[in-house]
């Protein structure tokens, strides 16, 4: 039986997902393609007010086009997506399956559908190959969206009226978890803005391929059956790739580096840095492991994009966990932990990827001022717990070592 490759197309409403989908269908050549389209509401069709060109889908026995509405395939319709991909794949008719996600879908959650193995050992991976994660970006609105502090519910495009996810964080998540980023409507921005956006996209995801497009028109071989998944879709990027990127883009005025320290932040000083420091607005993106002195047992996950930022719980530090509870027979886990282990503090650390428009040395010096001083370090964890801490409380189970991204945002900065 033919095992089709799967291309997942993500992007905010208005980015041009349907335009890209129709272009691929019109230029598929001899390929037979099945299509699954997920639309949450009318906003998903604002791209170019297009609908899928059904006549472009190969006419074969059985269902070749599936539309999933009134929900999102990254959450409420995940089971429907699993069943529909399985059905299309089992037909043995399609070379590829194209999935257009709703504008507010998180590609990480959709990808998990393909990795899921049920109690019988069955998985979508047995009948279809998740091949390429494509995120399409609207060049015309990108810079405004990146500086936005709007929540999805405020814009009327959320999953429901309580969807308080930030527009910019969703957009960045879609970009960072992609194998191919399509910068669409690139003819509608100035050469200077185009260059700035391209450089930022490459820093946000150095391992993804960035493709320019007008009206969603890209070569089909760039987004279908590329074999790129999962190489560039780990939600991050290697330090080596960052160094190579900086070497190639010295004129971009954007640089990336990893900030590392083996002592905790004073919460109030860290807060004040983001609220008031003159360098803070020059930081375009930062994320990674966070150690707050007042929360010594709990690791944090820091995420900032544009003017929106959050400090979220990520479970207990492994240093707080009995070694009998550590994963056994996992050499990769052991090697990773040993690489960051500190004799006194275990795996507690600051490890933040920072993308900025100024000299990294200036930012590093400023952030160092947020760390505990030598005198404060002498006070120890009991003293640290009494320090001022303006960040929102972390409500989570202490045994959880996974990043909990459902916690509310801490603040925006102006």
N, C-alpha and C positions, 0 to 999 in steps of 0.2 A: 504494500500500500504506500502511495506517495505520502511523504511527511512534509507538510508545508512549513515554510518559514513564516514568522510573524513579525510584522513591523507595528509598533505602538506609536501613535502620533499624539503628542500632548502639546498643550499651549493654552494661554489665557484666552477667554472669549475675544474675538476680533483679531486674533493673530493670523488667521488664514489657514486653519487646519483643513477645512473642506475644500478650499482652493487647491491645496497640495494633494489631497486625496483624489480629486477629479483629474488633476494633471497626471498623476500616476496611472489612473485608469485609462486615460486617453493615450498614454504612451507605454502601455504594458507590452506591446509587441505580441509574441505568441504565448505569453504567460497567462494562465488562468488565475484570477484573483477573487477571493471571497472578501466581503466587507462587513465589519461590525461597527456601527456608529452609535455612540452614546451621547445623547443630548439631555441636559438637565432642565433647561428652559429656553426661551426664545433667545436669550443672550448668546447662546452657543452658535447661533446662525447669523450673528451680526458681522462675521468676517467679511463677506462680500455679498451677503444675502443669497448665498448659493445653497443648493441642495445637492445631494449625491446624484450623479448622472447614472441612473439605473441602467440605461441602455449601453453604458460602457462596461458593465459587468458581464463577464462571460456567461452566455446562456447555456447552462448545463442542467441536467436533471437534479432536482433537489434545491435546497435553499442556498443562494449565493449572497444574499444581502439580508442582514439582521439589524434591526433598529431597537435599541434599548433606551427607554425613556422613563421619566418619573423616578429618577434615582441616579446614582453614580457608581460606575464599575469599580471604583476604588474602595467602596464600602457596602452600601445596601444592595447593589446588584452584582456583587462578586460571584455569587453562586450561579447567577444567570449567565455571566460571562464565561465561567468555566464550562457550563453545559453547552453554550452556543459554539465556543471554539472547538470543543470535543466533537460536536455534531458536524461542523464544517470539515474538520480534519478527517473524520471517519468516512466522509463521502469519497475521499481519495481523488477529488477532482481538481484541487487547487494547488498551484505551485506556491502561492503566498496568500496569507490572510492579513489584511490591513485593518487595524483597530483605531478608530478615531475616538479618543477619550473626551469626556466632558471637559469644559474649560477649567473647572476647578479641581480636576482629578489630580491626585498625587501618583506619579508613575511608579514610585517604590511599592505602593500598595497593590497596583495592578500587576507588577512583575511577580509579586509573591504568589499570585494565583497560579502561575506557571511552575512555581517551585513546590507547591503544596502536594503532599503525598497522603492519600487517604488510608483508612485502616486496612484496605486490601492491597496496598502497595501501588495503587494506580496513580498516575500523575499526567497532567497535560504534556509534560516533557516526553512522554512515551509516544505521543501521536503528533505533536507539533513542536517546532523549535523557536523559542523566543530569540529573535535574531538581531533586531535593531530597535533601540529606543530613540525616537526622534522628538525633539522639542522645537516648536516653531515660535519665533519671537517677532513681535511687531516693532520694527525699527522706528516707526513714526511715534509710538507712544512709550517706547522703552525707558527713556530718561525720566519722563514724568512719573511712570509707574515705579521706577527705582527709588524715587524720592518721595513716594506716597506714604502716608501713614494710615490710609483707609483700610478698614476691615471689609471682608467680602460681603457681610450682611449689610453694611452701609451702602455698598454699591449695587445691591440688589441682585448679586450673582452667586450668593452662597448656597450651600446645600439646603439651608433653611434659614429662618430669621435669626437663629442663634449662632450661626456660623461666624465666629469672631476671628477666624484666621486672617492674618495680614496679607494683603495683596502682594507686597514685595517679597515676603518670605515664601509664599507659594510659587511665585515666578522664579525665584532663585533655586528653590528645591527642584523645580522642573528642569532648570538648566543644568544643575549639578549632577542630576541623575539621568544623564543622557549620553548616548554614543555619538549622536549627530545633532548639532544645533543649527537650525535654519533661520537666518536673519532675513525675514520677509519684509516686503515693502521698502527695500533698501534704496529705491529710487526716490523716496519721499523725504529723505533727510540730506543734510549737507555732507560734503566729503569729510569735514572735520568731525561731525557727530557720528558719521558712519565709522570712521577710524577709532574714535573713542569707544563706541559700543563694541566693535570687533575685539579691541584689546581687552576690555573688561570681560567679555564672554570667554576669551581664551584664558584669562586668569581665573575666572570662576570654575572653569572645567578644562584644564590644559590637555586632557587626554581625549576630549571629544573633537570631532571634526566640525569646523564652523563653515557653513555654506551660505553664500549670498543668494537671494532669490527676489524675483519680482512676480507678483501674482501667484506665488507658491510654485513656481516652475523651477525644478531642480532635476538633474539627471537621475533617472530611476535607479541606477547602480549605486548612487550615493546613499540611498535610504532603504533599499529592498535587497534582501539576501546579501548583506554586507559581511556577516559573520562577526560583527563588532561586539555584540553582547557576550559576556558581561565585562569586557576589557575596560571600558571607560565609564561604567555605570556604578561605581562603588560609592557614590556620594562624596567622593573626595578626590584627592590627587596626590601623587607622590612628590616628595620634596625634590627629587632629582628633576622631575618635569617642571617644577616651579623655577629651579635654577636655570634650566635650559630656556624657559620662556623669557625670564628676565634678561638673559644674555641676548635674545633675539629681538627684544622690544624696548631697548633703552630709550627710544624716542617717544614712547607711549605715555610717559609721565605716570605710569601705573607700575607698582612693584609689589612683590609678594614675599613674605618671609614667615618663619615659624618663631613665635615668641615662646620661650621656655624658662621656667624657674622652679626651684624646689623649696619654695616657701609660700605661704598663703597670702591672699590679698586681704587688706583691710577693707571690709565692705563699703564703709562710708567713703573712703578715698577713691575706691574704684567707681562708685556711683558718681562722685563729684567729677571724676575725669570725664565720664561720658556726658554728664550734664553741662559742664562749664568749660572744659579745657579747649583752648583754641585749636588744638590738633585733631580733636575728635571728629569734626565734620569731614576731615580729609580721609578718614578710614571708610572705605567703600563696603568692605565685608570682613567679618571676623567670626570665627567659630572654633570650638574645640573644648578640651578638658579644662574645667574651672575648679579651683580650690579656694573656698572662702573660709577665713579663719573662724567665723562663728558657727560653721557647719562642718566641723573637722571630720566627722564620721562619714559624711555624705559627699559623693562626687557630684559635680555639676556639669551641665553642658551649656556652653555659651553660644548664642547665635545672634548675630547682628547683620543686618543688610540695610544700607541706606540709613534712614532715620529710625528704624524699628529694631528693637533689641529685646532679648529675653535671656534670663538665667533660669535654667530648668534642672530638676533633679535627675540624676542618672544612676541612682542606686548607691549602695555602700562601696567605698573603696575596697579593693581586694585585701588591703592591709588590715581591714576591720573584720575580715571573714576568716573563720577557722580554715586552716589549710585542707582539712578533710572535706570541705565543701567546694574546693577548687576543682575545675574540670580535670578529670584523670585521663591519662593516655592521649594528651593533646599537645604534641611538641610545639606546634605553632603558638598556642596560648602561652606555654611556658617560656618560649624564647622571647615573645613580645613583652611579657611581664618582667623578665630578667633584664631586658634592655632599658627599662625605665625605673627599675627598683632602686630606691634610696635606702641606705643602711638604717637611717632613723625614721624616715617618713613613709617607707614602702612605696606604693604607686601613687601617692598623693603628689600632684604636680600641676603646674600651669603648662598647657600645650595648645597654643592658639595659632591658627592660620590667620594672617592679617594681610589684606589687600588694600593698598593705600595709594594716595597720590603725592606722598612726600617721602623724604629720606627715611628708610626703616630705622636708622640709628636714632633719629629724633623721637620716633614713636616709642622705641624700646626704652629710651631714657625716661620718657614721660610715664610709661606704664610701670617702670621699676619703682617710681615714687609711690605707687599704690600698694606695693608689697609691705608686709610688716617690717618694721625696723629691727635691728639687732636686739635692742632693749625689749621690744614687744615680743620677739621670739622667745626671749628668756622667760617671759611670763607663763608660757605653756598653754595648752588647750583650755584649762579651766579659766584662766584670765581672758583668753581670746573670746570665750563665749559671752563676755560682758561688753564687748565692743559694739558700737553703734552699727546697726544693719538695716538699711532702708529697703532691701530687696524683699519681694513677696515671699511668704512662707512656702516651704517645699512640703507638700503633702503627698507622700508616697510611701510604699512599703520599703523598709530598709534592706530587705533581701533582694530587691530588684536591681539587677545590674544592667538593665536596658535603658536607653535614653527614653524618657517620657516626654514626647513632644506635644502632649495634649494640655499641658499646663498653661495657665493664662500668661499673657505677656506682662513683663514687668513695667516697661515704660517706653516712651518715644523720646527722642531728644530733638531739639530744634537746631 
